[in-house]
Amino acid sequence: MGWEHEIAQRIKDSGKMAKEKAVEEASAYIGTIISLSPLKITAMEGSATYEGNEIIQSRTFRHYQESVKKVGAEVIIFPVGDVNTIAVIDIVGG
């Protein structure tokens, strides 16, 4: 096997390590809707509350009807940029 094979293997291995690192560093949380108008979500067993500009809503979440998007519903959230902003992705079981 030549040097080309060795370089190709190194590139393949580094790509695999980057994917594994991205998965390890992904941090989704389960939050709970505590208010709909205005939207407020609590997370980490109530130790954090998000509202207004602190919440970015996915298209999926925005299009849910009120029968699904209700107080007490659990949602999948991700921190975005810093700990003061979250993206709400979907409703658990929605």
N, C-alpha and C positions, 0 to 999 in steps of 0.2 A: 504494500500500500504506500502510495506516494504522499507528498506534502499536501496535495490537493484534498485528499481524503481526510487528513488530519485537520486542516482548516475547516472543511465542511462539518466535521464532527464537533469542533469547538463552537462553531456558529450555532449548530443544532442544540448543543448543551446549554449555551448561554440563553437562547430563546426559551428553552424549557425552564431554566432557573428563573427567568423574568416572569413567566406565567405563574409559577409556583409562588413567587414572592407577592405578586398582585393578589392572588387568592388569599394568602395568609394575611395580608394587610387590609383586605376588604372588611368593613365592619358595619354590618347591618344590625339594626335593633328593632325591637317590637315596641311600638308606642301605643297609646290609647287616646282616642278622641275624647276630650272633656267638654268641648263646646263647638258648635257648628257655625254660629254667627256672633262674633267672629270665630274663625277656625282656631282652635287651641288643641295642642297635642302634648301629652305628658309622656316622659320616657324615663328609663332607668329607675323603675319603681317609685316614680313621683319626684325624683331628685332634680329633674329638669323639666321645664315647661316652655313650649315654643308657640309663638303666635305672630300674626301679621307678616312682616317682611322676613321673619326668621324661618318661614316655611315656603319651600318651593314645591308646587304640586305637579306631579306627572300628568300627562294627558289622560292616562288610564284612571287615575284617582279623580280628576276633575269631572269626568263624564259619568261617574256613578250617580245613580238616583238617590234621593233622600232615604229611601227604604233600606238601602245598603250602607250609605254613609251616614251613620248615626252616632250619637253620644254612647260611649262604651265600646265601640268597635275597635278592634286591634288593627294597627297598620304597620307596614314595613317601612322603616325610615333609615336614611343614611346621613351621616354628617357631611356637609358640603363646605369645603374651604377651611372652616374653623368650627369650634364647638357651639357657636352661636346661631348656626344656620343648618337646617335639615332639608332633605328632599323626601317627601312622602311619595312612595312608589305605588303601593297597592294596599288593599284591605286584605287582611288574613282571612282566607276562606271566601273571598269575594268572588 
